[in-house]
Every structure is written in C-alpha cells, then in structure tokens.
Amino acid sequence: MDELKARSPQRNTLSCGNLAHGFAACNQGDKDTLKLMNKANVAMVSAYNDMLSAHQPYAAFPDVIRKAAHDMGSVAQFAGGTPAMCDGVTQGQPGMELSLFSRDTIAMSTAIALSHNMFDATLLLGICDKIVPGMLIGALSFGYLPTVMVPAGPMPSGLPNNEKQRVRQLYAQGKIGKDELLEAESKSYHSPGTCTFYGTANSNQLMVEVMGLHLPGAAFVHPNTPLRDKLTRAATEQVIKLSKPQGGQLGLGDMVDEKSIVNALVALLVTGGSTNHTLHWVAIARAAGIIIDWDDYAELSSAVPSMTRIYPNGDDDVNAFHEAGGTPFLIRELLGAGLLHNDVETVVGQGLERYTQLPAMEDGKLIWQPAPENSLRPDVLSSAAQPFAPDGGLRVLDGNLGRGVIKVSSVAREHLRIEAPAVVFNDQNELKAAFDSGRLNKDCVVIVRFQGPRSNGMPELHKLTPYLGVLQDRGFKVGLVTDGRMSGASGKVPAAIHVYPEALDGGPLARIHDGDLICLDAEGGVLSVAVSAAELGLREPARPDLSGYHEGYGRELFGWMRRAVSTPEEGASFFWNHES
C-alpha cells in the first residue's frame, strides 16, 4: 500500500489515451479539473438497486455527492455498482444459496470499479449483510485510498417485533393463513430504509462506525431526511480532505488495523450482534493482513458486558437504540470503561472522542452534539457500569461433533444446556413435515446437515425458527446443530451453527443417527455426541444427492466457489483458502 500511495495520484501514471477514456463522458469543467493532478477525483461505488428497501435511497446520493465535490473544486465519478441481494427475500429459497458467495463477488466488483486508477478517494455506498463486508474487502485492495462508508439509514419502526414473531409462530402451527402472515410482514417491512431488527445489516453499521469509517453518529439516521442529505454531503467533503491532492496521508489500510478490528468485535459482542460476523470480520481482517479466529471472539466476549436489548435480544429495534443515545453513547461508555482502543485512526482524525457525538441540524447547518449523559431508554441501552449481563453472549463450542459458535444473548439460562436425542435432516425443507406430523413433539436436538459452504453455499436457516420456537413454547427442550447459518436473527432457541468439518467433508455430523444423544452445552462450551470414537469411525457417512442444490437459479455458476471455499473459521472465503 505504501508503494501504491507513493505513485498517487494514480491518474498521473495513465497515458493520454487512458485518461481521455476515463473522462470522455464528463462535462468540460470536470475534464479540466481531472487534467490537474492537485484536484481530487472521488470514486463512488454503490450497491444501489430499487428492490431492496435498504438500498433504494441510494438513487439520490450520486447527485448530492457530485454537487458536494464540485463545491470543493473536485470531481466525483460513479466508478461502479456491486450486486446487492436481500436475504429477507431469498430466505428459504434457492437464491439464499448464493448469499454468502455474494460477499466475495461484491469484493471483486468493488476492485473492478476501482481498477481504472482514476481516483484519489473512495465513497462506499452499502448497508446490508454481505455488502458492507464485500465492499470493505474489495476497497482494502486499494487501501492507499482514503475511504468513507456512506450509510442510508433504517426505515421507521413498524409492527412490533414480538408481535411479528407471534404471528409467524401462529402461521407455523396452521392457526392463521398466508393472508394474515403477509399483512403482518408488510407492516414490519414497510418503507425505504434498512430493516429495523438488529441483524447483520445493522450490526454492519454499528461496527463500521466504531471502526471510525463512518462520520460520527451517521449509522441510524433515517433516509430521505435533511439530516441524512447533510451527512452524505459532509462525508464527501471529508473524504476529499483526506485525499492526497488535499495533503492527506492516510488511506483505508492505515485505519483498518489490529486495534480497530478489536474495537469492531467489542461493539459486536456488547450489543449481541449478528453471528454472521464470525465469518465476515474474519475475512475483512484477512484482507487487511490480520489473522483472527473464533477464540478471539470468545475471549473478548468473556471480557465485555452485554449493554443492549435490541430485537431479537429484546423487544425494541434500532430506532429505539438510536433514540436512547445510540452508537455515540455506547462508544463513550466503552471508552470510559477501558473497553475500546482510543489510539486509532478514523476518517475524522485520531481517537474516538468525536464518535461520542450525535449529528443534528441547527439553522439548516450540520452540527454535532454530545450524546446524552444517561441512556434515554435504559431498558434498551445500558451503561457499562450496569449492563444487562456480565459477558458478551457469544461462545465457541468444541467436541466430537466439531467446532461451531453459539449466540446466547437471547437464550434463557435454563436453555443453555440441552442433552437430548438427535433428529436428523439433510434438507431444511424436511423439518416442516416432521413438525406437522408431531415427530418433533419431544425433547430433541435437531440436526440440519449438508448446509455448509461447500455443500450448498451455507444458507441461513431462519425458515426453521418459528417451528423450533413453538416446540420450545410447548415446554420441550429443543436445540439446533447445523453446518449452516442462522445469523443476526438468532433467537431464543439454542443453536450451534457454522459447525465444521461440515458434513460434506465427512465431518462427524455426517455420521449422526436419529436417537444419538447430543449434548449442546453453551455454558461449558461443549458440542458432543454420546457415541465412541471407534463406533463413529465405523459408521458410513451419509451421502445424500446434493445435485438439487447445484443447478438452477444461477447456482451452476458458483460451483467453483463451493469447491474453493475455506472453513467458516477462516472466513468462508475463496480468497484465503488454506488449501489454495
């Protein structure tokens, strides 16, 4: 990165023909500016599309950004777009089997967008699950460029989350029909903006802000508001100030270091964020030349408190969190308790003190104000001194069934240890029939295998959640063990996820039979089956026909990714496979 930074501005190395192609579509004023090497050219990389509620507001951002750049005497070009798929739309559908691999596809798309060497700074316009990690991975390949992530904000609150969960469980039991379910879902997801539950998308936003890659307090301001537009304009102005033509010295690679990665993990853990980030932040760290693994998450989780109750870890959403004081209040509390590194570089300077402030409008101007002294919703956002729990609620599980993770921040204490017979499925769609037939009306540990990244792209398995929740509500002890994902909406049912070696690779899950006694012990960190190693070794591993996962809906295009992907603890990436 230092070598590449020394060659900046990159367009100075372009031939006349290269440069002419690069600004051929610009107006004459922008062409004249881009001929000068002391003026910044800002790359916009956007995940805009008008189907995703979270990304639809980005339609208006390029014009705001271009105007802000022009007012700074600079230029902003739309460098490229990346895919942006919605796990909410593909949940339980074949498209979900492309979801995880979309992250590395987005990383490559981002790299292609920046490959023209026309740029002095980057604005990344992305929010949701795989999109932010993919953009960061791609942009880190151009880590000599200063980079600011530009969020668009959450939608206003809709149907309360506990009511949404209740309706889903009624539907799972056949007590209401599809029309009633759709009505409830439509009241939950109802307007432009990010979904308001604390899943992977909103975990992204909080972690990026704690890393200092957003403007302070920018994560959870609603879209299509004057304050949001002012923040987008200010992000443009700030990234230009950081550019080399303006005398800036630091790029994205200078800001994403070991301490900022640890800060991100602390933020994830104290808020009970998405378990998807036990994959994604491993991959982001590797893109920055840093190795972390699940033991790092577990050690940090044991050292930090739980400070939020945001659905699915509570009843309220990210809007309530933001209104309580939000990320700035959280950062100030964590700094005061010595739980964040303050000697880090951010897009607004060294240290995180600026990130203890909330943006606001005053006489039409953007200002920042200190976060409230006390949480305005102590039932949603606590102080560091009086947390909801003494630890972060993420555990690593190890045993003769393999290695996985479990999120326990919303699991009741009496459910932290489950010992019950296995009920085994090779396909998530088999579970509904078993539920309807009454086969699951007992204490059981549901095994859903052949859902790992090499099997079928490691889909999220939220389709299972209402059924398992109903079983738990009926008084049964129930748990889930899978080599698939559950992610940000992991809830009240204990779920050992991301288990590897995955079943396709002959892992122990492939040798489990119905009735085997499974121990899922989140307190002791144990994931085991009461079968001897000798007997397990003699069992023939299951070999179901997986061809139905591999063709149709574009899945045939991703076969090489399934074959090349690394383990979940290595980020489930085909960029850093230990075998390649």
Protein Blocks (a to p, Z undefined) as FASTA:
>chain_A
ZZmmmmpcfklmpcfklmmmmmmmpcfklmmmmmpckbccdddddfbdfkbmklmmmmmm
mmmmmmmmmmnopacddfbdcddddfklmgopaklmmmmmmmmmmmmmmmmmmmnopafb
dcdddfblmlmmmmmmmmmmmmmbccddddebjadddddfklmmmmmmmmmnopacfklm
mmmmmmmmncgcddfbdcfklmmmmmmmmnopacehklmgcehifklmmmmmmmmmmmmm
mpmknopabdfklmmcfklmmmmmmmmmmnopafklmmmmmmmmmmnopacdfklmmmmm
mmpccfbdcdfkbmbdfklmmmnnpjmlmmmmmmmnopacfbbcdfkbgcjklmmcccdd
eehiacdddddfbdfblmloccfklcfbfbeoiacdddjkbccdddfklgcfklmpccdd
ddddfbfklmmmmmmnopmnccdddddehkafklnopaafklmmmmmmmmmmnopacddd
dfbdebjmlcfbccdehiacdfklopaklmpcehiacdddfknopacddddfklmmmpcc
ddddfklmmggjhlmmmmmmmmmpccfknopaaklgfkZZ
